[in-house]
Amino acid sequence: MTLHDPSLVREQYVDETRLATRKRAHELGEGPDAREIVFSAIRDARPGRILEVGCGEGELAERMSRELDAAVVAVDQSERMVELARARGVDSRVGDAQALEFEDETFDCTVAAWMLFHVQDVDRALSELARVLRPGGRLVAATNGPDHLSELYELVGAAPLESRFGSANGAGLLQQHFASVERIDAPGWLVFPDRDAAQDFLDSLIRLSRYLVPDVDGPIRARRTPMVFVAEKA
């Protein structure tokens, strides 16, 4: 299995249960909140019209609409995620980041938060995200670095999977479609109070659910290595 395996991605997001487990773990983590870095980068662009791809349950899209007074459109491949986003009042649609159904130069800002590593053809998705941006528009894209969860992988004997969009190649991929690219790192830690909490987190990731967390004394700590790319269109 890979991070971009279509069947795995569909199963991972068929409902909100697994995603909610991971969100709770990150909310209890230590270090900067990369979600706030994402939001600040979007806000600083002063966008009037925003497209978010891979919107999940729609929290970010709802916040952008409410706090930025912007017209927000959200896209996700999961029908359930689109349903949840619509329940928040978001204009949410089932769609594919690799084939966006929008005219050229439609948006001031596009957002791809922790989803490009799930895409089969990242270059094509980035091309689409650039295409629908107006000149001078901004893409805000978040992902994780290669050391993300490394202690947890080592604890259970799992090999980390290579990301198609990460610290090693993210800037280079973006530079093929955008005039300037900035990277902001926000490292921190996930802290699981006990073995059961760590196991719940593993079980929320289909590719890791077959691994068992051993009995350990005290909390389990695993680094998180989120990073945010801010790319400007010429």
MDAnalysis code that builds the backbone (N, CA, C; Angstrom):
import MDAnalysis as mda
import numpy as np

u = mda.Universe.empty(702, n_residues=234, atom_resindex=np.repeat(np.arange(234), 3), trajectory=True)
u.add_TopologyAttr("name", ["N", "CA", "C"] * 234)
u.add_TopologyAttr("resid", np.arange(1, 235))
u.add_TopologyAttr("resname", ["MET", "THR", "LEU", "HIS", "ASP", "PRO", "SER", "LEU", "VAL", "ARG", "GLU", "GLN", "TYR", "VAL", "ASP", "GLU", "THR", "ARG", "LEU", "ALA", "THR", "ARG", "LYS", "ARG", "ALA", "HIS", "GLU", "LEU", "GLY", "GLU", "GLY", "PRO", "ASP", "ALA", "ARG", "GLU", "ILE", "VAL", "PHE", "SER", "ALA", "ILE", "ARG", "ASP", "ALA", "ARG", "PRO", "GLY", "ARG", "ILE", "LEU", "GLU", "VAL", "GLY", "CYS", "GLY", "GLU", "GLY", "GLU", "LEU", "ALA", "GLU", "ARG", "MET", "SER", "ARG", "GLU", "LEU", "ASP", "ALA", "ALA", "VAL", "VAL", "ALA", "VAL", "ASP", "GLN", "SER", "GLU", "ARG", "MET", "VAL", "GLU", "LEU", "ALA", "ARG", "ALA", "ARG", "GLY", "VAL", "ASP", "SER", "ARG", "VAL", "GLY", "ASP", "ALA", "GLN", "ALA", "LEU", "GLU", "PHE", "GLU", "ASP", "GLU", "THR", "PHE", "ASP", "CYS", "THR", "VAL", "ALA", "ALA", "TRP", "MET", "LEU", "PHE", "HIS", "VAL", "GLN", "ASP", "VAL", "ASP", "ARG", "ALA", "LEU", "SER", "GLU", "LEU", "ALA", "ARG", "VAL", "LEU", "ARG", "PRO", "GLY", "GLY", "ARG", "LEU", "VAL", "ALA", "ALA", "THR", "ASN", "GLY", "PRO", "ASP", "HIS", "LEU", "SER", "GLU", "LEU", "TYR", "GLU", "LEU", "VAL", "GLY", "ALA", "ALA", "PRO", "LEU", "GLU", "SER", "ARG", "PHE", "GLY", "SER", "ALA", "ASN", "GLY", "ALA", "GLY", "LEU", "LEU", "GLN", "GLN", "HIS", "PHE", "ALA", "SER", "VAL", "GLU", "ARG", "ILE", "ASP", "ALA", "PRO", "GLY", "TRP", "LEU", "VAL", "PHE", "PRO", "ASP", "ARG", "ASP", "ALA", "ALA", "GLN", "ASP", "PHE", "LEU", "ASP", "SER", "LEU", "ILE", "ARG", "LEU", "SER", "ARG", "TYR", "LEU", "VAL", "PRO", "ASP", "VAL", "ASP", "GLY", "PRO", "ILE", "ARG", "ALA", "ARG", "ARG", "THR", "PRO", "MET", "VAL", "PHE", "VAL", "ALA", "GLU", "LYS", "ALA"])
u.atoms.positions = np.array([
    [0.837, -1.196, 0.000],
    [0.000, 0.000, 0.000],
    [0.877, 1.254, 0.000],
    [0.366, 2.319, -0.603],
    [1.060, 3.593, -0.656],
    [0.112, 4.701, -0.222],
    [0.689, 5.871, 0.052],
    [-0.127, 7.021, 0.446],
    [-1.078, 7.452, -0.658],
    [-0.730, 7.138, -1.909],
    [-1.561, 7.574, -3.024],
    [-2.339, 6.424, -3.661],
    [-2.429, 5.292, -2.995],
    [-3.216, 4.169, -3.489],
    [-4.693, 4.572, -3.507],
    [-5.352, 4.615, -4.677],
    [-6.725, 5.116, -4.752],
    [-7.705, 4.359, -3.864],
    [-7.581, 3.040, -3.796],
    [-8.516, 2.265, -2.981],
    [-8.308, 2.555, -1.500],
    [-7.030, 2.715, -1.094],
    [-6.732, 3.049, 0.298],
    [-7.287, 4.416, 0.647],
    [-7.102, 5.393, -0.229],
    [-7.580, 6.742, 0.044],
    [-9.102, 6.760, 0.155],
    [-9.776, 6.049, -0.734],
    [-11.244, 6.003, -0.666],
    [-11.702, 5.410, 0.652],
    [-11.062, 4.291, 1.064],
    [-11.461, 3.651, 2.318],
    [-11.117, 4.523, 3.521],
    [-9.979, 5.214, 3.451],
    [-9.534, 6.044, 4.568],
    [-10.532, 7.156, 4.873],
    [-11.181, 7.669, 3.824],
    [-12.059, 8.831, 4.002],
    [-13.507, 8.531, 3.637],
    [-13.888, 7.276, 3.730],
    [-15.279, 6.930, 3.442],
    [-16.216, 7.527, 4.479],
    [-15.695, 7.742, 5.684],
    [-16.436, 8.481, 6.699],
    [-15.433, 9.277, 7.537],
    [-15.943, 9.982, 8.543],
    [-15.111, 10.902, 9.314],
    [-14.415, 10.273, 10.512],
    [-14.672, 8.988, 10.811],
    [-14.201, 8.380, 12.056],
    [-12.684, 8.406, 12.193],
    [-11.977, 7.921, 11.186],
    [-10.515, 7.853, 11.271],
    [-9.894, 9.244, 11.317],
    [-10.423, 10.138, 10.503],
    [-9.902, 11.498, 10.481],
    [-10.092, 12.179, 11.832],
    [-11.230, 11.969, 12.461],
    [-11.506, 12.588, 13.765],
    [-10.519, 12.113, 14.823],
    [-10.144, 10.839, 14.780],
    [-9.170, 10.300, 15.741],
    [-7.825, 11.006, 15.603],
    [-7.377, 11.212, 14.378],
    [-6.088, 11.864, 14.161],
    [-6.139, 13.343, 14.543],
    [-7.245, 13.972, 14.278],
    [-7.379, 15.389, 14.656],
    [-7.288, 15.561, 16.169],
    [-7.934, 14.666, 16.907],
    [-7.886, 14.769, 18.368],
    [-6.452, 14.640, 18.866],
    [-5.699, 13.722, 18.269],
    [-4.309, 13.533, 18.684],
    [-3.485, 14.788, 18.422],
    [-3.695, 15.423, 17.284],
    [-2.925, 16.618, 16.963],
    [-3.326, 17.801, 17.840],
    [-4.569, 17.862, 18.216],
    [-5.015, 18.956, 19.084],
    [-4.350, 18.898, 20.455],
    [-3.936, 17.701, 20.876],
    [-3.260, 17.535, 22.158],
    [-1.740, 17.549, 22.023],
    [-1.248, 17.819, 20.826],
    [0.175, 17.782, 20.572],
    [0.918, 18.991, 21.121],
    [2.228, 18.941, 21.013],
    [3.101, 20.023, 21.473],
    [3.737, 20.704, 20.265],
    [3.917, 22.010, 20.374],
    [4.555, 22.744, 19.298],
    [3.575, 23.601, 18.539],
    [4.052, 24.310, 17.522],
    [3.189, 25.221, 16.757],
    [2.074, 24.465, 16.043],
    [0.968, 25.160, 15.863],
    [-0.184, 24.597, 15.161],
    [-0.071, 24.968, 13.688],
    [0.285, 24.004, 12.869],
    [0.488, 24.274, 11.445],
    [-0.792, 24.736, 10.769],
    [-1.936, 24.369, 11.324],
    [-3.197, 24.828, 10.747],
    [-3.316, 26.345, 10.818],
    [-2.772, 26.931, 11.889],
    [-2.802, 28.391, 12.007],
    [-1.855, 29.048, 11.014],
    [-0.745, 28.373, 10.708],
    [0.171, 28.886, 9.695],
    [-0.510, 28.874, 8.329],
    [-1.226, 27.797, 8.048],
    [-1.994, 27.715, 6.800],
    [-2.983, 28.864, 6.713],
    [-3.740, 29.067, 7.789],
    [-4.772, 30.101, 7.764],
    [-4.153, 31.494, 7.606],
    [-3.058, 31.743, 8.296],
    [-2.401, 33.050, 8.192],
    [-1.920, 33.323, 6.772],
    [-1.370, 32.280, 6.117],
    [-0.889, 32.446, 4.748],
    [-2.038, 32.751, 3.793],
    [-3.182, 32.156, 4.046],
    [-4.365, 32.439, 3.218],
    [-4.852, 33.857, 3.489],
    [-4.978, 34.202, 4.757],
    [-5.474, 35.531, 5.149],
    [-4.610, 36.641, 4.584],
    [-3.290, 36.436, 4.612],
    [-2.374, 37.484, 4.155],
    [-2.516, 37.783, 2.664],
    [-3.068, 36.844, 1.911],
    [-3.293, 37.075, 0.481],
    [-4.518, 37.944, 0.227],
    [-5.321, 38.168, 1.251],
    [-6.553, 38.967, 1.145],
    [-7.431, 38.511, -0.023],
    [-7.727, 37.235, -0.069],
    [-8.465, 36.703, -1.222],
    [-9.961, 37.019, -1.148],
    [-10.545, 37.247, -2.300],
    [-11.994, 37.393, -2.369],
    [-12.675, 36.089, -2.737],
    [-11.928, 35.223, -3.428],
    [-12.494, 33.943, -3.872],
    [-11.443, 32.859, -3.663],
    [-11.817, 31.786, -2.961],
    [-10.877, 30.740, -2.545],
    [-11.393, 29.377, -2.972],
    [-10.484, 28.524, -3.422],
    [-10.791, 27.119, -3.690],
    [-9.957, 26.251, -2.765],
    [-10.615, 25.369, -2.013],
    [-9.890, 24.370, -1.222],
    [-10.132, 22.991, -1.815],
    [-9.057, 22.264, -2.091],
    [-9.178, 20.885, -2.568],
    [-8.819, 19.949, -1.422],
    [-9.538, 18.825, -1.338],
    [-9.344, 17.917, -0.214],
    [-9.829, 18.568, 1.068],
    [-11.049, 19.050, 1.065],
    [-11.566, 19.882, 2.161],
    [-11.912, 19.105, 3.417],
    [-12.020, 17.775, 3.327],
    [-12.400, 16.995, 4.510],
    [-13.755, 17.431, 5.038],
    [-13.854, 17.547, 6.342],
    [-15.139, 17.877, 6.968],
    [-15.525, 19.342, 6.826],
    [-14.632, 20.148, 6.302],
    [-14.988, 21.524, 5.975],
    [-14.699, 22.572, 7.023],
    [-13.930, 22.222, 8.080],
    [-13.655, 23.219, 9.125],
    [-12.909, 24.438, 8.567],
    [-11.855, 24.188, 7.797],
    [-11.071, 25.292, 7.266],
    [-11.897, 26.118, 6.289],
    [-12.630, 25.461, 5.413],
    [-13.450, 26.192, 4.448],
    [-14.479, 27.065, 5.156],
    [-15.096, 26.524, 6.185],
    [-16.077, 27.302, 6.954],
    [-15.407, 28.502, 7.612],
    [-14.235, 28.298, 8.196],
    [-13.532, 29.395, 8.865],
    [-13.123, 30.474, 7.869],
    [-12.636, 30.073, 6.717],
    [-12.252, 31.053, 5.705],
    [-13.449, 31.898, 5.289],
    [-14.570, 31.241, 5.086],
    [-15.781, 31.953, 4.685],
    [-16.223, 32.936, 5.761],
    [-16.133, 32.506, 7.011],
    [-16.625, 33.324, 8.128],
    [-15.676, 34.458, 8.473],
    [-14.391, 34.169, 8.582],
    [-13.443, 35.153, 9.090],
    [-12.817, 36.022, 8.008],
    [-12.791, 35.551, 6.777],
    [-12.152, 36.316, 5.711],
    [-13.156, 36.989, 4.794],
    [-14.433, 36.753, 5.053],
    [-15.482, 37.326, 4.217],
    [-15.212, 37.034, 2.744],
    [-14.826, 35.780, 2.485],
    [-14.481, 35.362, 1.131],
    [-15.511, 34.367, 0.606],
    [-15.619, 34.302, -0.707],
    [-16.436, 33.271, -1.347],
    [-15.578, 32.022, -1.460],
    [-15.990, 30.954, -0.799],
    [-15.184, 29.742, -0.708],
    [-15.897, 28.585, -1.408],
    [-15.147, 27.877, -2.242],
    [-15.626, 26.643, -2.858],
    [-14.707, 25.522, -2.392],
    [-15.282, 24.410, -1.979],
    [-14.501, 23.282, -1.467],
    [-14.768, 22.037, -2.306],
    [-13.713, 21.277, -2.539],
    [-13.792, 20.062, -3.349],
    [-13.185, 18.906, -2.574],
    [-13.819, 17.742, -2.650],
    [-13.253, 16.533, -2.055],
    [-13.735, 15.346, -2.867],
    [-12.920, 14.289, -2.914],
    [-13.328, 13.093, -3.653],
    [-14.311, 12.240, -2.855],
    [-14.389, 12.451, -1.537],
    [-15.263, 11.666, -0.675],
    [-16.651, 12.289, -0.592],
    [-17.661, 11.529, -0.973],
    [-19.024, 12.042, -0.892],
    [-19.422, 12.367, 0.544],
    [-18.940, 11.569, 1.490],
    [-19.264, 11.825, 2.898],
    [-18.644, 13.136, 3.374],
    [-17.391, 13.397, 2.998],
    [-16.751, 14.641, 3.400],
    [-17.479, 15.841, 2.798],
    [-17.884, 15.727, 1.565],
    [-18.636, 16.803, 0.925],
    [-19.960, 17.035, 1.659],
    [-20.615, 15.950, 2.056],
    [-21.857, 16.066, 2.808],
    [-21.632, 16.820, 4.122],
    [-20.555, 16.483, 4.831],
    [-20.257, 17.141, 6.105],
    [-19.911, 18.606, 5.907],
    [-19.166, 18.917, 4.847],
    [-18.816, 20.308, 4.578],
    [-20.062, 21.119, 4.222],
    [-20.948, 20.528, 3.448],
    [-22.190, 21.233, 3.100],
    [-23.033, 21.520, 4.336],
    [-22.999, 20.593, 5.308],
    [-23.757, 20.797, 6.544],
    [-23.239, 22.002, 7.321],
    [-22.018, 22.420, 7.045],
    [-21.445, 23.616, 7.672],
    [-21.768, 24.878, 6.881],
    [-22.516, 24.722, 5.807],
    [-22.849, 25.869, 4.980],
    [-21.837, 26.180, 3.898],
    [-20.925, 25.227, 3.638],
    [-19.872, 25.426, 2.642],
    [-20.355, 24.973, 1.262],
    [-20.034, 25.744, 0.237],
    [-20.270, 25.324, -1.149],
    [-19.257, 24.227, -1.453],
    [-19.655, 22.986, -1.259],
    [-18.755, 21.847, -1.363],
    [-19.221, 20.904, -2.467],
    [-18.254, 20.387, -3.225],
    [-18.576, 19.567, -4.394],
    [-17.640, 18.360, -4.478],
    [-18.162, 17.252, -4.963],
    [-17.323, 16.086, -5.237],
    [-16.484, 16.394, -6.472],
    [-15.180, 16.176, -6.357],
    [-14.322, 16.473, -7.486],
    [-12.925, 15.920, -7.309],
    [-12.104, 16.112, -8.331],
    [-10.752, 15.566, -8.397],
    [-9.768, 16.715, -8.595],
    [-8.780, 16.814, -7.723],
    [-7.784, 17.885, -7.826],
    [-7.010, 17.815, -9.137],
    [-6.991, 16.655, -9.778],
    [-6.255, 16.492, -11.023],
    [-7.059, 16.946, -12.244],
    [-8.326, 17.257, -12.050],
    [-9.189, 17.686, -13.156],
    [-10.267, 18.605, -12.592],
    [-9.874, 19.813, -12.252],
    [-10.791, 20.756, -11.619],
    [-11.782, 21.315, -12.638],
    [-13.042, 21.326, -12.261],
    [-14.097, 21.769, -13.172],
    [-14.381, 23.260, -12.983],
    [-13.331, 24.060, -13.151],
    [-13.457, 25.507, -13.031],
    [-12.712, 26.162, -14.187],
    [-13.154, 27.350, -14.560],
    [-12.508, 28.092, -15.639],
    [-11.124, 28.580, -15.198],
    [-10.292, 28.913, -16.168],
    [-8.980, 29.483, -15.881],
    [-9.137, 30.784, -15.089],
    [-8.180, 31.029, -14.189],
    [-8.065, 32.301, -13.479],
    [-9.365, 32.687, -12.762],
    [-9.903, 31.732, -12.012],
    [-11.171, 31.928, -11.313],
    [-10.982, 32.359, -9.866],
    [-9.869, 31.958, -9.220],
    [-9.698, 32.139, -7.780],
    [-8.477, 32.998, -7.463],
    [-8.548, 33.670, -6.305],
    [-7.418, 34.447, -5.804],
    [-6.456, 33.578, -4.995],
    [-6.974, 32.503, -4.409],
    [-6.159, 31.622, -3.573],
    [-6.665, 30.195, -3.702],
    [-5.744, 29.252, -3.812],
    [-6.094, 27.839, -3.765],
    [-5.392, 27.216, -2.567],
    [-6.038, 26.204, -1.981],
    [-5.556, 25.602, -0.743],
    [-5.564, 24.083, -0.890],
    [-4.453, 23.456, -0.502],
    [-4.347, 21.990, -0.504],
    [-3.653, 21.588, 0.791],
    [-4.423, 21.340, 1.831],
    [-3.880, 21.088, 3.166],
    [-3.809, 19.584, 3.444],
    [-2.600, 19.054, 3.486],
    [-2.346, 17.646, 3.802],
    [-3.165, 16.699, 2.922],
    [-3.105, 16.934, 1.626],
    [-3.820, 16.049, 0.714],
    [-3.038, 15.721, -0.555],
    [-2.031, 16.515, -0.925],
    [-1.337, 16.252, -2.184],
    [-0.571, 14.943, -2.174],
    [-0.175, 14.448, -0.986],
    [0.502, 13.149, -0.942],
    [-0.451, 11.997, -1.252],
    [-1.746, 12.269, -1.313],
    [-2.724, 11.245, -1.685],
    [-3.015, 11.225, -3.195],
    [-2.498, 12.202, -3.915],
    [-2.839, 12.364, -5.327],
    [-1.948, 11.475, -6.198],
    [-2.542, 10.838, -7.189],
    [-1.786, 9.971, -8.096],
    [-0.778, 10.763, -8.924],
    [-1.210, 11.859, -9.521],
    [-0.351, 12.671, -10.382],
    [-0.241, 14.061, -9.762],
    [0.773, 14.249, -8.913],
    [0.917, 15.515, -8.190],
    [1.174, 16.671, -9.152],
    [2.004, 16.452, -10.164],
    [2.308, 17.528, -11.112],
    [1.041, 18.012, -11.811],
    [0.195, 17.079, -12.167],
    [-1.061, 17.457, -12.828],
    [-1.954, 18.249, -11.873],
    [-2.019, 17.831, -10.619],
    [-2.829, 18.552, -9.638],
    [-2.299, 19.969, -9.440],
    [-0.978, 20.118, -9.342],
    [-0.398, 21.452, -9.173],
    [-0.652, 22.318, -10.400],
    [-0.598, 21.708, -11.572],
    [-0.904, 22.440, -12.793],
    [-2.340, 22.963, -12.772],
    [-3.258, 22.134, -12.292],
    [-4.653, 22.546, -12.201],
    [-4.844, 23.649, -11.159],
    [-4.168, 23.511, -10.015],
    [-4.293, 24.526, -8.965],
    [-3.724, 25.863, -9.426],
    [-2.683, 25.831, -10.262],
    [-2.144, 27.069, -10.824],
    [-3.052, 27.621, -11.916],
    [-3.612, 26.737, -12.710],
    [-4.460, 27.171, -13.836],
    [-5.657, 27.992, -13.367],
    [-6.281, 27.561, -12.277],
    [-7.511, 28.234, -11.835],
    [-7.216, 29.487, -11.003],
    [-5.933, 29.767, -10.738],
    [-5.547, 30.978, -10.016],
    [-5.430, 32.165, -10.960],
    [-5.858, 33.310, -10.472],
    [-5.648, 34.540, -11.212],
    [-4.168, 34.921, -11.154],
    [-3.668, 35.723, -12.096],
    [-2.278, 36.194, -12.019],
    [-2.016, 36.868, -10.675],
    [-0.901, 36.504, -10.052],
    [-0.580, 37.023, -8.731],
    [-1.236, 36.271, -7.599],
    [-2.000, 35.242, -7.933],
    [-2.690, 34.452, -6.915],
    [-1.736, 33.551, -6.144],
    [-2.258, 32.950, -5.089],
    [-1.427, 32.188, -4.142],
    [-1.994, 30.798, -3.904],
    [-1.098, 29.817, -3.902],
    [-1.421, 28.460, -3.440],
    [-0.803, 28.263, -2.062],
    [-1.603, 27.761, -1.126],
    [-1.099, 27.374, 0.195],
    [-1.266, 25.859, 0.291],
    [-0.140, 25.149, 0.404],
    [-0.160, 23.683, 0.407],
    [0.610, 23.163, 1.613],
    [-0.007, 22.308, 2.398],
    [0.628, 21.748, 3.597],
    [0.876, 20.258, 3.410],
    [1.972, 19.785, 4.010],
    [2.315, 18.369, 3.955],
    [3.151, 18.035, 5.194],
    [3.761, 16.860, 5.204],
    [4.613, 16.430, 6.318],
    [5.994, 16.048, 5.814],
    [6.982, 16.160, 6.709],
    [8.346, 15.800, 6.355],
    [8.619, 14.318, 6.525],
    [9.803, 13.837, 6.130],
    [10.131, 12.408, 6.154],
    [10.233, 11.827, 7.554],
    [10.477, 12.654, 8.570],
    [10.598, 12.154, 9.943],
    [9.265, 12.128, 10.680],
    [8.200, 12.446, 9.985],
    [6.888, 12.490, 10.624],
    [6.537, 11.126, 11.228],
    [6.255, 11.105, 12.518],
    [5.860, 9.898, 13.256],
    [6.971, 8.849, 13.318],
    [8.228, 9.254, 13.145],
    [9.307, 8.269, 13.051],
    [9.419, 7.401, 14.306],
    [9.221, 7.979, 15.488],
    [9.309, 7.194, 16.719],
    [8.193, 6.148, 16.794],
    [7.025, 6.499, 16.302],
    [5.913, 5.545, 16.316],
    [6.169, 4.406, 15.325],
    [6.693, 4.747, 14.148],
    [7.061, 3.711, 13.184],
    [8.076, 2.740, 13.792],
    [9.098, 3.300, 14.423],
    [10.136, 2.451, 15.008],
    [9.593, 1.574, 16.123],
    [8.689, 2.111, 16.914],
    [8.132, 1.373, 18.037],
    [7.389, 0.119, 17.577],
    [6.679, 0.222, 16.465],
    [5.871, -0.917, 16.007],
    [6.559, -1.697, 14.888],
    [7.734, -1.251, 14.449],
    [8.459, -1.970, 13.408],
    [7.925, -1.768, 12.014],
    [7.354, -0.591, 11.744],
    [6.807, -0.295, 10.420],
    [7.752, 0.620, 9.659],
    [7.808, 0.439, 8.363],
    [8.636, 1.298, 7.514],
    [7.802, 2.475, 7.028],
    [8.290, 3.693, 7.171],
    [7.537, 4.851, 6.671],
    [7.416, 4.798, 5.155],
    [6.331, 5.320, 4.641],
    [6.112, 5.336, 3.205],
    [6.596, 6.649, 2.613],
    [7.196, 6.560, 1.444],
    [7.693, 7.751, 0.770],
    [6.527, 8.603, 0.277],
    [6.627, 9.888, 0.487],
    [5.577, 10.808, 0.058],
    [5.891, 11.356, -1.320],
    [4.867, 11.491, -2.156],
    [5.052, 12.083, -3.479],
    [5.111, 13.609, -3.420],
    [4.768, 14.158, -2.253],
    [4.850, 15.604, -2.087],
    [5.294, 15.878, -0.664],
    [6.569, 16.218, -0.496],
    [7.112, 16.429, 0.840],
    [8.273, 17.397, 0.815],
    [9.095, 17.332, 1.855],
    [10.199, 18.287, 1.985],
    [11.246, 18.100, 0.891],
    [11.455, 16.864, 0.457],
    [12.513, 16.602, -0.519],
    [12.177, 17.126, -1.907],
    [10.905, 17.077, -2.286],
    [10.556, 17.416, -3.666],
    [9.494, 18.498, -3.798],
    [8.887, 18.923, -2.684],
    [7.760, 19.845, -2.759],
    [8.101, 21.154, -3.456],
    [9.210, 21.787, -3.045],
    [9.570, 23.070, -3.639],
    [9.846, 22.924, -5.136],
    [10.560, 21.861, -5.517],
    [10.870, 21.657, -6.922],
    [9.624, 21.455, -7.767],
    [8.668, 20.692, -7.256],
    [7.420, 20.484, -7.989],
    [6.650, 21.790, -8.142],
    [6.614, 22.571, -7.084],
    [5.884, 23.837, -7.126],
    [6.542, 24.840, -8.054],
    [7.863, 24.859, -8.104],
    [8.581, 25.832, -8.930],
    [8.339, 25.622, -10.421],
    [7.834, 24.468, -10.798],
    [7.503, 24.236, -12.202],
    [6.232, 24.971, -12.620],
    [5.450, 25.428, -11.625],
    [4.159, 26.052, -11.941],
    [3.979, 27.433, -11.318],
    [4.874, 27.819, -10.399],
    [4.710, 29.077, -9.677],
    [6.001, 29.884, -9.724],
    [5.858, 31.206, -9.655],
    [7.003, 32.101, -9.788],
    [7.867, 32.131, -8.536],
    [7.265, 31.969, -7.359],
    [8.035, 31.974, -6.117],
    [7.443, 30.960, -5.156],
    [8.303, 30.370, -4.326],
    [7.882, 29.338, -3.384],
    [8.599, 29.568, -2.058],
    [7.832, 29.589, -0.982],
    [8.380, 29.701, 0.374],
    [7.927, 28.495, 1.184],
    [8.816, 27.991, 2.046],
    [8.472, 26.860, 2.916],
    [8.583, 27.274, 4.377],
    [7.565, 26.934, 5.150],
    [7.538, 27.233, 6.577],
    [7.402, 25.915, 7.330],
    [8.375, 25.582, 8.149],
    [8.339, 24.352, 8.940],
    [7.731, 24.636, 10.314],
    [7.003, 23.646, 10.836],
    [6.349, 23.804, 12.148],
    [6.467, 22.510, 12.950],
    [7.695, 22.085, 13.291],
    [7.878, 20.800, 13.976],
    [7.346, 20.818, 15.400],
    [6.934, 19.653, 15.850],
    [6.431, 19.500, 17.213],
    [6.345, 18.027, 17.567],
    [5.469, 17.709, 18.507],
    [5.350, 16.337, 18.986],
    [3.885, 15.946, 19.172],
    [3.576, 14.702, 18.847],
    [2.345, 14.079, 19.294],
    [2.659, 13.366, 20.597],
    [1.791, 13.503, 21.560],
    [1.999, 12.878, 22.863],
    [0.789, 12.006, 23.183],
    [0.998, 10.693, 23.174],
    [-0.076, 9.751, 23.495],
    [0.047, 9.378, 24.969],
    [-0.993, 9.581, 25.753],
    [-0.878, 9.345, 27.195],
    [-0.591, 7.901, 27.568],
    [-0.998, 6.974, 26.687],
    [-0.775, 5.564, 27.001],
    [-0.776, 4.741, 25.721],
    [-0.568, 3.454, 25.882],
    [-0.492, 2.543, 24.745],
    [-1.794, 2.522, 23.949],
    [-2.943, 2.559, 24.620],
    [-4.232, 2.477, 23.931],
    [-4.462, 3.686, 23.037],
    [-4.059, 4.847, 23.501],
    [-4.228, 6.053, 22.684],
    [-3.376, 5.974, 21.423],
    [-2.156, 5.465, 21.562],
    [-1.295, 5.301, 20.396],
    [-1.863, 4.260, 19.434],
    [-2.441, 3.200, 19.986],
    [-3.033, 2.166, 19.134],
    [-4.242, 2.708, 18.375],
    [-5.051, 3.520, 19.021],
    [-6.200, 4.133, 18.339],
    [-5.731, 4.975, 17.163],
    [-4.644, 5.703, 17.363],
    [-4.102, 6.523, 16.285],
    [-3.624, 5.647, 15.125],
    [-2.881, 4.590, 15.446],
    [-2.423, 3.670, 14.394],
    [-3.597, 3.059, 13.643],
    [-4.616, 2.660, 14.379],
    [-5.776, 2.022, 13.753],
    [-6.527, 2.977, 12.831],
    [-6.348, 4.282, 13.056],
    [-7.022, 5.262, 12.204],
    [-6.332, 5.394, 10.846],
    [-5.143, 4.837, 10.724],
    [-4.393, 4.832, 9.471],
    [-4.429, 3.420, 8.898],
    [-5.167, 3.233, 7.858],
    [-5.398, 1.885, 7.327],
    [-4.091, 1.155, 7.061],
    [-3.100, 1.854, 6.539],
    [-1.843, 1.199, 6.195],
    [-1.047, 0.769, 7.418],
    [-1.418, 1.261, 8.628],
    [-0.701, 0.897, 9.848],
    [-1.546, 0.102, 10.831],
    [-2.802, -0.129, 10.494],
    [-3.725, -0.736, 11.451],
    [-3.379, -2.184, 11.801],
    [-2.529, -2.838, 11.014],
    [-2.167, -4.228, 11.323],
    [-1.045, -4.308, 12.358],
    [-0.446, -3.165, 12.691],
    [0.645, -3.151, 13.664],
    [0.095, -2.964, 15.078],
    [0.802, -3.562, 16.056],
    [0.380, -3.467, 17.451],
    [1.408, -2.682, 18.252],
    [0.906, -1.740, 19.027],
    [1.777, -0.969, 19.902],
    [2.104, -1.812, 21.129],
    [3.364, -2.003, 21.461],
    [3.716, -2.802, 22.647],
    [3.362, -2.066, 23.932],
    [3.263, -2.818, 25.014],
    [3.034, -2.212, 26.325],
    [4.266, -1.425, 26.734],
    [4.062, -0.185, 27.091],
    [5.167, 0.672, 27.527],
    [4.712, 1.448, 28.757],
    [5.675, 1.884, 29.532],
    [5.376, 2.711, 30.698],
    [5.366, 4.183, 30.304],
    [4.346, 4.887, 30.754],
    [4.298, 6.320, 30.518],
    [3.822, 6.680, 29.120],
    [3.858, 7.964, 28.806],
    [3.374, 8.430, 27.502],
    [4.303, 8.035, 26.365],
    [3.755, 8.023, 25.176],
    [4.505, 7.744, 23.953],
    [4.584, 9.037, 23.154],
    [5.787, 9.411, 22.778],
    [5.999, 10.649, 22.035],
    [6.477, 10.335, 20.622],
    [5.901, 11.022, 19.659],
    [6.313, 10.854, 18.261],
    [6.353, 12.228, 17.612],
    [7.449, 12.523, 16.939],
    [7.569, 13.849, 16.341],
    [6.585, 14.018, 15.194],
    [6.134, 15.250, 15.035],
    [5.355, 15.600, 13.855],
    [6.127, 16.681, 13.101],
    [6.124, 16.601, 11.790],
    [6.965, 17.496, 10.995],
    [6.164, 18.164, 9.877],
    [5.121, 18.884, 10.236],
    [4.350, 19.558, 9.196],
    [5.127, 20.706, 8.573],
    [4.816, 20.997, 7.343],
    [5.401, 22.144, 6.652],
    [4.361, 22.741, 5.720],
    [4.459, 24.033, 5.549],
    [3.499, 24.769, 4.715],
    [4.265, 25.447, 3.586],
    [3.857, 25.192, 2.362],
    [4.410, 25.857, 1.197],
    [3.467, 26.980, 0.775],
    [4.043, 28.137, 0.512],
    [3.294, 29.281, 0.000],
    [3.869, 29.620, -1.367],
    [3.075, 29.415, -2.413],
    [3.544, 29.586, -3.779],
    [2.733, 30.680, -4.480],
    [3.441, 31.588, -5.160],
    [2.800, 32.713, -5.825],
    [2.861, 32.516, -7.355],
    [1.733, 32.779, -7.978],
    [1.666, 32.705, -9.439],
    [2.133, 34.020, -10.058],
    [2.835, 33.936, -11.163],
    [3.338, 35.158, -11.822],
    [2.182, 36.050, -12.272],
])
